[in-house]
Amino acid sequence: MLHINNLTYRIDGRLLIDRASVALPAGHRIGLVGMNGTGKSTLLRLISGGLHADEGEIRVPRNARIGSVAQEVPGGPETLIETVLAADAERTNLLREAATAQAPDRIAEIQLRLSDIDGHSAPARAATILWGLGFDEETQNKPCRSLSGGWRMRVALAAVLFSEPDLLLLDEPSNYLDLEGTLWLDAFLKNYKHTVLLVSHDRDLLNSSVNHILHLHQHKLTLYSGGYDQFEETRLNQQQLDLKLKKRQDNERRHLEAFVERFRAKATKAKQAQSRLKKLAKMTPIAAQIDKQVPPFLLPSPEKRPGNPLVAIENGQVGYDGGRPVLSRLNLRIDMTDRIGILGQNGNGKSTLAKLIAGTIPIQSGTNHQSKKLEIGYFTQHQIEDLDAGKTPYEYISDRMEDATEAQKRARLGQLGFGIDKADTRVVHLSGGEKSRLLFSLVSLSGPHILILDEPTNHLDIDSRQALIHAINNYEGAVIVISHDRHLMEATVDRLWLVSEGTVTPYGGDLEQYRNQCLSNRRISRKEKLKSNVGNGARYANRTQQRRRSAELRSKLAPLKRESEHWEKQIEFLNRKITDLDAELGKPEIYEETPAKAQDFAKQRGRLAQKLATAEESWLETSQKYEKALASVEPEMTERPKRV
């Protein structure tokens, strides 16, 4: 499908790609990976024709259509659905001609071709893609100019997906998607019937949606089979083998050089010395596999631990400028040991919740109790844009470490990955990943009690994301994460909150269950919507609306049911632990032989008893809510439309 032969490209004199060659098979889904700054986005632009190589060539089959997300996002008066449909240029031209064509033969040709390319089903396909990327029917019929930049990027992505190019080029598409949109894109790419070349630092996306990895490293391209985890394992094994071979070759080289040096002047050994010189000349050096060391993230833990809860919101309501509340009925608690992941579609209020907890917007009603001297570190993407382009990392750190010496400040910068070459570089000249590192250091420098991370990985490569995971797991305060990166969420959080329908509730399942629920809900909703639009389908519409209503009601009940089941399991677990402790405390000898142990067991039992009482209260409250909700919706769920 795609052949790259001896490709070389430089930018501003810096070598990015050096005589690289690779052949990508047709119909495969390939993930393009490499560290930030190695030239992945540049390679996509070379393939699409936006840039021209210094040397070498890129060949694709004649008439093959190459598609990528447009650099200029749509922002005109056209509706979203019109914009996406226009991406299929052939269909658009055929429909335009069909409106004026008069020759019967040409009309027949146009209709036959429209049938061949599924032109008549195009509106349904376009709506399905927009639906999957988070646009409901009402929004699909709004003009593109009514959307913000991030949502327009989604429309541009929908357009290229709808056009179904023979070679689909995607550059970090999940950066402007929420978790739900990323899950849908993952499922879409798995079923894409043409060739895909995807640049991404999302490990889960690279594991599930691609079947090859193309690695850009040290200016070369290497193709591996499988997903990212398999690539990483294969490459590690290859590195270890290469290092062994290099060590063996270096030993042989030293031996040959020593022989030549010792005997080249002796007539009796001159022939052997010459032979070894020729062997040395032909010996191809094995390059040592040296990966650039990824600087760690430093997230200082708080020095003082205030009492729990750090934050307690009761019957809270929050919004903007006194208007309609974005979120209400908020009853939330954050303790020092909490690791919470926030789920929910973009626009549902995840960032509003983060701002409320961070204290950047006030609560409208209810109470928001916070511990005294509570410090909160809040990281969000828009803060990167707010960094002063003229300042340097050293100046930023100096403002925060006023009493430190210059050596201490520069040592701190060095630990953060800002060495001599970067510490005095102005922000405008830093990469996106370097700006993220700087912002991380600024929001966490004081050792806050709560870290709120809103999409922290957008500018980080895979290795840097792994370093961030280690830092979060070593941090000893509370963490709240909003991210489309499933790997980051699964590796750092142990509780999930769902922002939906104007409030926030605990989510009892895991991310895999949430993934399946999101995909199922979108498939069901879209399928039922399509059925309701079928001509002469009044009876189908009635049944579809009823099934959709039932599905929505079941969806509302599911969180309550899961939460009730969660508390049941907790009660069972705590009772079992208390029973075990009671058995130990019932042994008379424990008080004589190990009184300290008996005292410790008694304290443990007291703590478990308190947890059991809390769990039983929570289970009772949740069960009552579930039974009440079930009673109110059962008539609607069991009602069946009459046969027409």
LUMKOLVEX-152071 format. One line per field, with one value per residue (C-alpha): residue in one letter; residue number from 1; x, y, z. Coordinates in steps of 0.2 Angstrom, whole numbers. Layout:
type = (A	...)
seq = (NUM	...)
c1 = (X	...)
c2 = (Y	...)
c3 = (Z	...)
***
This chain:
type = (M	L	H	I	N	N	L	T	Y	R	I	D	G	R	L	L	I	D	R	A	S	V	A	L	P	A	G	H	R	I	G	L	V	G	M	N	G	T	G	K	S	T	L	L	R	L	I	S	G	G	L	H	A	D	E	G	E	I	R	V	P	R	N	A	R	I	G	S	V	A	Q	E	V	P	G	G	P	E	T	L	I	E	T	V	L	A	A	D	A	E	R	T	N	L	L	R	E	A	A	T	A	Q	A	P	D	R	I	A	E	I	Q	L	R	L	S	D	I	D	G	H	S	A	P	A	R	A	A	T	I	L	W	G	L	G	F	D	E	E	T	Q	N	K	P	C	R	S	L	S	G	G	W	R	M	R	V	A	L	A	A	V	L	F	S	E	P	D	L	L	L	L	D	E	P	S	N	Y	L	D	L	E	G	T	L	W	L	D	A	F	L	K	N	Y	K	H	T	V	L	L	V	S	H	D	R	D	L	L	N	S	S	V	N	H	I	L	H	L	H	Q	H	K	L	T	L	Y	S	G	G	Y	D	Q	F	E	E	T	R	L	N	Q	Q	Q	L	D	L	K	L	K	K	R	Q	D	N	E	R	R	H	L	E	A	F	V	E	R	F	R	A	K	A	T	K	A	K	Q	A	Q	S	R	L	K	K	L	A	K	M	T	P	I	A	A	Q	I	D	K	Q	V	P	P	F	L	L	P	S	P	E	K	R	P	G	N	P	L	V	A	I	E	N	G	Q	V	G	Y	D	G	G	R	P	V	L	S	R	L	N	L	R	I	D	M	T	D	R	I	G	I	L	G	Q	N	G	N	G	K	S	T	L	A	K	L	I	A	G	T	I	P	I	Q	S	G	T	N	H	Q	S	K	K	L	E	I	G	Y	F	T	Q	H	Q	I	E	D	L	D	A	G	K	T	P	Y	E	Y	I	S	D	R	M	E	D	A	T	E	A	Q	K	R	A	R	L	G	Q	L	G	F	G	I	D	K	A	D	T	R	V	V	H	L	S	G	G	E	K	S	R	L	L	F	S	L	V	S	L	S	G	P	H	I	L	I	L	D	E	P	T	N	H	L	D	I	D	S	R	Q	A	L	I	H	A	I	N	N	Y	E	G	A	V	I	V	I	S	H	D	R	H	L	M	E	A	T	V	D	R	L	W	L	V	S	E	G	T	V	T	P	Y	G	G	D	L	E	Q	Y	R	N	Q	C	L	S	N	R	R	I	S	R	K	E	K	L	K	S	N	V	G	N	G	A	R	Y	A	N	R	T	Q	Q	R	R	R	S	A	E	L	R	S	K	L	A	P	L	K	R	E	S	E	H	W	E	K	Q	I	E	F	L	N	R	K	I	T	D	L	D	A	E	L	G	K	P	E	I	Y	E	E	T	P	A	K	A	Q	D	F	A	K	Q	R	G	R	L	A	Q	K	L	A	T	A	E	E	S	W	L	E	T	S	Q	K	Y	E	K	A	L	A	S	V	E	P	E	M	T	E	R	P	K	R	V)
seq = (1	2	3	4	5	6	7	8	9	10	11	12	13	14	15	16	17	18	19	20	21	22	23	24	25	26	27	28	29	30	31	32	33	34	35	36	37	38	39	40	41	42	43	44	45	46	47	48	49	50	51	52	53	54	55	56	57	58	59	60	61	62	63	64	65	66	67	68	69	70	71	72	73	74	75	76	77	78	79	80	81	82	83	84	85	86	87	88	89	90	91	92	93	94	95	96	97	98	99	100	101	102	103	104	105	106	107	108	109	110	111	112	113	114	115	116	117	118	119	120	121	122	123	124	125	126	127	128	129	130	131	132	133	134	135	136	137	138	139	140	141	142	143	144	145	146	147	148	149	150	151	152	153	154	155	156	157	158	159	160	161	162	163	164	165	166	167	168	169	170	171	172	173	174	175	176	177	178	179	180	181	182	183	184	185	186	187	188	189	190	191	192	193	194	195	196	197	198	199	200	201	202	203	204	205	206	207	208	209	210	211	212	213	214	215	216	217	218	219	220	221	222	223	224	225	226	227	228	229	230	231	232	233	234	235	236	237	238	239	240	241	242	243	244	245	246	247	248	249	250	251	252	253	254	255	256	257	258	259	260	261	262	263	264	265	266	267	268	269	270	271	272	273	274	275	276	277	278	279	280	281	282	283	284	285	286	287	288	289	290	291	292	293	294	295	296	297	298	299	300	301	302	303	304	305	306	307	308	309	310	311	312	313	314	315	316	317	318	319	320	321	322	323	324	325	326	327	328	329	330	331	332	333	334	335	336	337	338	339	340	341	342	343	344	345	346	347	348	349	350	351	352	353	354	355	356	357	358	359	360	361	362	363	364	365	366	367	368	369	370	371	372	373	374	375	376	377	378	379	380	381	382	383	384	385	386	387	388	389	390	391	392	393	394	395	396	397	398	399	400	401	402	403	404	405	406	407	408	409	410	411	412	413	414	415	416	417	418	419	420	421	422	423	424	425	426	427	428	429	430	431	432	433	434	435	436	437	438	439	440	441	442	443	444	445	446	447	448	449	450	451	452	453	454	455	456	457	458	459	460	461	462	463	464	465	466	467	468	469	470	471	472	473	474	475	476	477	478	479	480	481	482	483	484	485	486	487	488	489	490	491	492	493	494	495	496	497	498	499	500	501	502	503	504	505	506	507	508	509	510	511	512	513	514	515	516	517	518	519	520	521	522	523	524	525	526	527	528	529	530	531	532	533	534	535	536	537	538	539	540	541	542	543	544	545	546	547	548	549	550	551	552	553	554	555	556	557	558	559	560	561	562	563	564	565	566	567	568	569	570	571	572	573	574	575	576	577	578	579	580	581	582	583	584	585	586	587	588	589	590	591	592	593	594	595	596	597	598	599	600	601	602	603	604	605	606	607	608	609	610	611	612	613	614	615	616	617	618	619	620	621	622	623	624	625	626	627	628	629	630	631	632	633	634	635	636	637	638	639	640	641	642	643	644)
c1 = (0	13	32	45	62	78	68	78	71	79	70	80	96	91	90	74	73	89	88	73	64	48	34	17	4	-13	-28	-18	-19	-2	3	17	27	42	48	42	51	57	47	31	19	32	32	13	14	27	15	0	10	11	30	43	57	75	79	71	53	36	25	6	-5	-11	-29	-27	-36	-26	-36	-31	-39	-40	-28	-41	-56	-74	-81	-94	-113	-114	-122	-111	-120	-118	-100	-97	-107	-97	-81	-86	-82	-88	-105	-107	-103	-115	-129	-126	-126	-141	-151	-148	-145	-158	-151	-159	-142	-133	-146	-145	-126	-127	-140	-130	-114	-123	-129	-111	-104	-119	-123	-141	-136	-123	-134	-136	-118	-113	-125	-119	-101	-106	-116	-101	-90	-103	-115	-133	-146	-150	-131	-129	-140	-132	-119	-101	-97	-107	-95	-79	-62	-61	-78	-74	-59	-71	-81	-65	-61	-79	-77	-61	-68	-84	-74	-66	-49	-39	-25	-31	-18	-23	-11	-16	-35	-39	-31	-48	-59	-65	-64	-81	-76	-59	-68	-80	-65	-56	-71	-72	-54	-55	-68	-60	-58	-43	-26	-23	-8	-11	1	-4	3	-12	-6	-23	-28	-12	-15	-33	-35	-19	-10	7	18	30	44	53	69	87	80	75	59	56	40	34	19	6	1	11	14	20	31	39	43	50	61	67	73	81	90	97	102	111	120	126	132	140	150	156	160	170	180	184	189	201	208	211	218	230	236	239	248	260	264	262	281	287	290	284	267	264	252	241	242	236	222	216	216	205	193	193	189	174	167	151	149	134	126	122	104	103	86	85	83	65	66	55	40	42	26	31	20	12	22	7	-8	-25	-39	-52	-62	-52	-67	-85	-99	-117	-132	-121	-126	-113	-114	-109	-114	-130	-138	-144	-134	-122	-122	-133	-138	-119	-115	-96	-82	-63	-51	-32	-30	-43	-38	-53	-56	-70	-80	-93	-95	-87	-100	-108	-98	-82	-71	-85	-83	-64	-65	-77	-66	-51	-60	-59	-78	-89	-103	-120	-130	-127	-111	-93	-83	-64	-50	-40	-25	-30	-18	-24	-14	-24	-17	-28	-23	-28	-16	-2	-8	-8	10	20	29	43	48	60	58	72	62	46	55	64	47	41	58	62	73	82	100	103	111	96	84	95	96	78	76	88	78	63	72	77	95	107	100	82	82	85	74	59	42	38	52	48	39	21	28	41	27	17	32	35	16	17	31	23	6	14	30	22	17	-2	-15	-25	-19	-33	-26	-38	-31	-13	-6	-11	7	16	24	21	37	33	16	23	35	19	10	25	25	6	7	22	12	4	-10	-27	-28	-42	-40	-50	-42	-46	-30	-37	-20	-17	-34	-32	-15	-18	-36	-46	-63	-74	-86	-98	-104	-120	-138	-133	-125	-111	-113	-101	-98	-98	-90	-72	-67	-70	-88	-89	-82	-95	-109	-104	-103	-119	-128	-122	-126	-144	-148	-142	-150	-167	-165	-162	-177	-189	-185	-190	-204	-221	-214	-226	-227	-208	-206	-218	-209	-192	-197	-203	-188	-177	-186	-185	-166	-164	-173	-163	-147	-153	-156	-139	-128	-140	-140	-121	-118	-130	-121	-104	-110	-117	-99	-91	-103	-99	-80	-80	-91	-79	-64	-73	-77	-59	-53	-66	-59	-42	-48	-58	-41	-37	-18	-17	-19	-5	8	6	-4	2	-5	-22	-23	-19	-32	-45	-41	-43	-59	-65	-60	-69	-84	-85	-83	-96	-109	-105	-106	-123	-130	-124	-131	-148	-149	-144	-156	-170	-166	-165	-182	-190	-183	-188	-205	-207	-201	-207	-224	-215	-202	-215	-228	-228	-235	-251	-249	-255)
c2 = (0	12	11	23	21	30	44	59	75	89	104	120	110	96	79	70	55	48	36	27	13	3	-5	-5	-18	-14	-15	-15	-3	3	14	26	28	37	50	68	78	63	68	58	72	77	60	61	77	70	55	67	78	93	92	87	75	80	63	47	44	39	28	24	15	26	33	29	42	48	56	66	78	95	108	122	116	119	135	141	142	124	112	98	85	95	97	79	74	86	76	63	74	61	59	78	80	66	73	91	83	73	89	95	80	77	63	46	36	49	49	30	30	43	33	17	25	32	14	7	20	18	37	35	29	42	54	39	34	52	54	38	44	61	52	41	57	65	75	72	75	93	98	89	102	117	127	123	141	139	126	129	124	107	102	108	97	82	88	88	70	64	71	61	45	47	49	32	35	21	27	36	46	51	62	61	60	57	73	82	68	63	45	41	47	38	22	24	28	13	2	11	8	-10	-12	0	-9	1	6	16	25	32	43	41	40	31	14	6	13	6	-11	-13	-4	-7	-23	-16	-4	8	14	30	30	37	43	26	17	-1	-11	-23	-35	-34	-20	-9	-21	-34	-21	-16	-34	-38	-22	-25	-43	-36	-23	-36	-47	-32	-27	-45	-45	-28	-34	-50	-39	-27	-41	-48	-31	-28	-45	-42	-25	-31	-45	-33	-20	-34	-43	-31	-27	-45	-53	-70	-63	-49	-60	-64	-46	-40	-53	-47	-29	-34	-42	-27	-16	-27	-29	-18	-10	-15	1	2	4	20	27	45	45	51	64	59	69	76	78	82	74	86	89	90	79	88	78	70	74	86	91	88	95	93	96	106	116	124	134	151	169	164	155	138	126	114	102	100	87	85	75	71	68	68	60	60	43	45	41	46	45	56	49	57	65	82	95	86	96	87	103	112	99	101	120	119	107	118	133	143	144	146	134	142	133	119	118	115	111	111	107	122	126	115	116	111	109	111	106	109	111	129	134	129	142	155	153	169	165	177	169	155	139	147	163	153	142	158	166	150	147	165	159	146	149	149	132	125	132	125	108	107	112	98	85	91	88	106	106	120	120	122	131	148	144	155	146	151	139	124	109	105	91	103	116	102	97	115	117	101	107	124	117	103	113	117	99	101	90	87	86	89	83	88	79	79	68	77	83	68	53	35	35	52	46	31	42	52	37	32	50	50	33	39	55	53	65	64	63	67	63	68	59	50	39	23	16	31	30	11	13	27	28	16	25	31	46	48	65	63	70	86	77	66	48	34	22	4	-4	-3	5	-10	-11	8	5	-9	2	17	7	-2	14	23	8	6	24	26	10	15	33	26	14	29	37	23	28	20	15	22	6	4	22	18	2	10	24	12	1	17	23	7	6	24	19	3	14	25	11	2	14	12	-7	-8	3	-8	-24	-15	-12	-29	-36	-24	-30	-48	-44	-34	-47	-61	-51	-47	-65	-70	-57	-63	-81	-75	-64	-79	-88	-85	-88	-73	-61	-70	-74	-59	-45	-32	-43	-44	-25	-23	-36	-26	-10	-18	-25	-8	0	-13	-12	7	3	-10	2	14	1	-5	13	16	-1	3	20	14	0	11	23	8	0	17	20	3	5	21	14	-4	0	9	-5	-19	-9	-15	-5	-12	-21	-10)
c3 = (0	5	1	8	0	7	14	21	28	38	46	49	46	60	53	57	45	37	22	30	21	25	16	24	20	12	24	40	55	59	75	72	88	94	107	106	93	82	67	68	62	49	42	40	31	20	15	13	1	13	13	1	5	3	-4	-7	-12	-5	-17	-15	-28	-42	-38	-20	-9	6	20	35	47	39	47	45	56	49	55	42	42	36	48	55	45	29	32	35	19	9	13	0	-15	-28	-20	-19	-37	-42	-33	-40	-58	-54	-50	-68	-79	-93	-103	-98	-100	-89	-76	-75	-74	-59	-50	-53	-46	-31	-27	-29	-17	-5	-8	-3	15	17	28	40	40	43	57	65	65	72	85	90	92	104	93	96	83	88	88	71	63	70	60	63	68	84	91	100	93	101	95	77	77	81	66	55	62	58	40	36	44	34	17	20	12	6	17	33	42	60	71	90	87	105	110	106	112	129	135	128	111	112	116	101	89	95	90	73	69	73	59	46	30	23	28	44	50	67	78	96	113	120	125	126	109	101	109	104	87	77	72	68	76	65	76	72	81	78	61	55	53	59	57	71	71	85	97	108	122	110	101	118	123	106	106	123	118	103	113	125	110	101	117	119	101	103	118	109	93	104	112	95	88	103	101	82	85	98	86	72	84	91	75	60	60	61	43	49	55	42	32	47	52	35	35	52	46	32	44	55	40	35	52	53	70	80	86	105	108	118	122	128	147	151	166	180	186	204	213	231	245	257	273	285	284	289	295	284	275	265	255	259	248	254	243	232	216	205	188	181	183	192	177	176	187	178	192	207	220	224	239	238	250	247	259	260	252	238	220	210	191	183	169	158	141	137	141	155	168	172	172	181	195	195	196	211	220	216	222	206	205	221	226	222	235	248	258	253	268	266	279	286	277	263	247	230	215	199	182	166	148	146	159	147	135	149	152	149	132	137	153	156	167	178	181	185	198	205	208	218	227	232	247	238	231	212	214	223	209	195	204	205	187	182	192	182	165	162	161	156	138	143	160	152	136	134	135	117	111	123	116	122	133	140	144	153	163	168	173	183	193	196	202	214	220	237	241	239	248	233	215	201	184	170	154	160	145	130	126	133	124	130	141	149	153	161	171	176	182	194	201	204	213	224	228	246	244	236	217	205	187	171	156	140	143	150	154	165	174	177	184	196	202	213	213	199	199	184	179	170	170	179	195	200	207	211	197	204	189	181	165	155	160	157	139	135	143	132	116	120	124	108	97	104	104	86	80	87	80	63	65	70	53	42	30	34	51	64	73	73	79	94	98	96	107	120	120	120	135	144	140	147	163	165	163	177	188	184	195	210	208	206	221	232	226	231	249	250	246	258	272	268	268	284	293	288	295	311	313	311	324	336	334	339	353	360	364	382	379	368	383	393	379	367	376	363	349	358	360	341	337	348	339	322	327	333	316	306	317	312	294	295	302	289	275	282	282	265	259	267	259	242	243	247	233	221	226	226	208	202	209	199	182	182	174	160	158	157	146	128	113	106	89	74)
***
